[in-house]
Amino acid sequence: MKFRLTTGAIASVIVFIVAGIAWTLWDQAALAIHKFGWQFWQTSIWDPVSGEFGARPFIWGTLYSAILAILISTPIAIGIAVFLSDWCPASLRAPLVFVTELLAAIPSIVYGLWGIFVLVPAVREFQVALPDWIRAMPMFSGPPVGVSMLSAALVLAIMIIPYTSSIAREVLKSVPATQREAAYALGATRWEATRVALHYARTGIFGAVMLGFGRALGETMAVTMVIGNNPQVKWSLFAPQYTMAAVIANEFSEAADELHLDALVEIGLVLFAITLIVNVGSRLLLWQMNRERKPKQRATAPAEEAA
């Protein structure tokens, strides 16, 4: 009983820390919250000189870049996980796992430098090489400067692939061998047996993807260096845009007055709220997926007993 109370008290510290972070952000952003209210989320003007602040371009840039990064990285990460867990030769598995996990240890500033010197010129050349009729479309319009939403999304995708693939690989390794053996016994091919394992591990793989999404939402330095840092709301992949983490990193030390500083803190509060909503939403989806699996398992148990 004493051990249970002790571990419960230690676990509850996390809840108090999260609540303390939220309260601190709310308290430090009180001036901006009182002046702008809900309009802070909806307006697009960011003018420290005139004292007008709106977080809409930064919210857009953060969500847009993170969603693009997830769309790019998820198939690659799952492919890496499947290859390393089921298809990779034993002699290559350990070196490839080491290289994949090594990517997660590279500092974000290094990714940013690589993005400036390698990725940004490549994106610029790619944009210039596109036909004129494609560049006239809103999704691909904009000056060929290289620093853009696409560059930020690509950097984020590369950064979150190691996290997603490592967790997905561990989830696939934990699938009982009987799942694959049952598929082979029914005449399944190797690929069909892999699909069975993927279906069994779908809940854990979804959790790995959401972990990568949360990582993409809060990335700062690498994105700041390649996204262009222009507070605008555009669909174009080649337009310079801005994220919440980037504007805080760029302007926090140079805030001209108290309102400017409080507005930056409120952006941090908005980022905290979005991250919390994403995590809670993903947890609810995971619970729902688990609830859908349990009735099927309970329904098959009586049938097996009757047989």
N, C-alpha and C positions, 0 to 999 in steps of 0.2 A: 504493500500500500504506500509506504513512504517513497519507494523508488518511483512508483507511478506518479505521485504528486510532484516529485522533483523533476522528472522528465516533462511533465505537463507544464510546470512553471517555466522551465527552460524554453519549451516550444512557444509558450505565450509571449516570450520576449520579442519574437519576430513580429507578432501582431502589434505590440506597443511601438516597435521601431517604425513600422509602416505608418501607423497612426501619427507618430511624432513627426515623421517627414511631411506628411500631408498638412498637419497643423502648422509647422514651421513655414512651409511654402505659402499657405493661406495667410498667415500673419504678416509675413514679409511683403506680400503682394496686396495688402489691404487697400492702399491708396489707389492702385490701378483698378482693383475690383470695384471699389466704391464709385469711381468716376465713369468707367466704361460698361460695367455690368456684363450682360450677355452679348452686347454688341462687340465685345473684344474678340469673340469667336467668329464673328460674321463679317467684319469690315476688313478691307484690304489695304488701308492706308497705314504706312509705317514712316512717320515723320517726326524724329526726335526734336527738331527745331521748333515746330509748331505745337508739339505736345499731343500729337494724334497717333494712336497706336492701335493696330488691329492684327490679329494673329492668323487670319485666314490663309494668307500665302504660305506661311510656315507650316500650318497644319496640312495643307494640300501637299506641299513638297515632301513632308515627312511620310504621309500615308502613300503617296504616289510612288516614291522611290522604294519604300519597303515592299509594296505589293508587286512592283515590277521585279524587284530582287527575288522575291519568293517564287514568282512565276518562272524566272530564269533558272534559279538554283534547285528547286525541288526535283524536277526530273533528273538532273545531273547527280544530285546527292543520293537519291533513291537508287539510281543506276549503279553508283559506286558501292553503296551498301549491299546491293544484290550480288554484284560481281565478287566483292570481297568475302561475302558469307557463303555463297553457293557455287560460284563458277571459277574463282581464281585458283590457279595451281598452288599447292602448298608451299613451294619454294619462293613464290613471289608475294604471298600474302603478308608476311611480316614486314618486308620493306615497304610495300604499298601502304599498309596501315600506318607505319611510322611517318611516311611522307605526308599522308593525309592529315594526321594529327599535328604534324609540324606546322602546317599552314595556320592552324588555330593559335599557335604561339607567336606568330609574327605580329609585332605592334602595328596598330592602325596607322601610325604616322608613316611607316614604311610602305604600307599599301597606298597611302596618299601620294607619296613620292613616286612610286611606280606608276600610279595613275596619271600623274602630271607628265612624266617623261615618255611613257609608252602608250597608255590607254587613250589619253586625250588626243594625241596626234592620230591614232588609229581611227577614233570616232570621227574626227574631222575629215580624214581621207575617205572614210566610208560615206559620210554625208555628201561630200563633193562628187563621189562616184555615182550617186543615185540619179536616175533619170529626172528630168525637170518636172514631169507630170506627177511623180511621187513626191518631190520636194514641195510641190504646190499644195499638197494635202495638209490640213491643220496638224495632223499627227507628226508630220516630218518637216514642217516649216521652221524657219529660223536661220540666222546667220551661221556660217560654218566656223565657229570659234572653238569647238571641241569640248570646252567646259559646259556641261549640260546635264539634264536629267538622265539621259542614257548612260553617260559616264559614271554618274553616281550609282545608278542601279547595277551596273556591271561590277563596280568595285564592291558594293554590298553583297551581291550574289557570290562573288569569289570568297568574301570573308565569312559568309554563313554556311557555305557548303561543308567545311570540315565539321562544324557543330552538328548539322542535320545528318550528315552521312554517318558520323561516329555513333550517334544515338540510334539511328535506324539500323545500323549494323549490329549493335548489341541487342536490339529488340529481335531482329531476325535470328540471331544466334540462340536466343532464349525460346524460340518456337520448339515445342517437343518434336523429337525425331519421329514419333509415331504419325505426325501429320503428313510428313513427306512419304514415309513408308506406306501409309494407307493409300496415298495417291498413286505410288508406284504399283501397289498391289492391284489397283483397279485399272492398270494399263496406261497410266498417265506418262507423258514424256517428261523430260527433265524441266523444260520450261513450264509445263502445266503444274508440276510439283512446286516450282518456285512461286507460281501464282497462288497456289493454295497457302503457302507460307506467308505471302504478302497479305492475303485476305485475313489470315489468322492474326497477323501482327499489325493490322491497320490502325488500331487504337494507339499503339505506341509510336507508329510512324507519324500519325497525325500530331501527336504531342511533340515529336522531334521537329516537325515543320513549324509548329507554333512557337517553339523555343527559338528557332532561327528568325522568325518574324519579329519576336520581341527584341532579339539582338539587332536586327536591322533598324527598328524604330529609334533606338537610342544611340546609334553610332554617330560620332562627332567629327573627328579630325579628318579621316579619309574622305568623308563626304564633303566637308567644308572645302577641301583642296580641289575638288573636281566638279562641283555642281554649279559653280558660277556665282552664287550668292546674290541673286536678283529677286527681290520680293514680288513675284507676280504669279498669277494663277493661269497656267496654260496646259493644254493637252500635249503640246509638242514635245517629243523626246529630245529634240536638239536645242531647246530653249534653256538658257541659264535660269535656275530657280533657287529656292532656299529651303532649309529645314529648321525645325525648332532648336535642335541641339546646336546647329551651326550658328544661328544668330546669337544664342547665349554665349558661345565661345568667342565670337568675334566682337561683341559689343559690351560684355559685362564689365570688363576692366576700364572701359572708356565711357561709361554711362555719364551723361552730362548733368543730370539732376535726379532728384528722388523719384519723380514719376517715371522717368526712363528706366531706372533701376528696378522699380516695382513692376513695370510692364515686362521686363525680362524675367523676373521671378515668376510672374503669372504665366508666362510661356512655359517655364519649367513645371508649374502646377498643371497646365493643360497637358503637357507631355506625360506627366505622372498619371493623370486621369485616363488618358488614352491607353497607356500601357496597362493600367489596372483593368480597364474595360476589356481589352484584348485578352488578358490572362483569365479573367473571370469567364468571359465568353467561351474561350477554348476549354476551360475546365468543365463548363456546363455541357458542351458538345461531347467531351470525353465521357462524362457521366451518362449522357443519353446513349452513346454508342455501347457502353458497358451494359446498360439496362436492356438494350435490344438483344445483346448476345446471351444474357443470362436466361431469359425465358426459353430460348431455343435449346440451351443445354439442359434445362430442367425438363423440357418436353421430351427430349430423346432418352433421358434416364429411365422413366417408367416403361417406355417401349422396350429398352434393352432388358429390363428386369422381367418383363412379361415373356420375352423370347426365351 
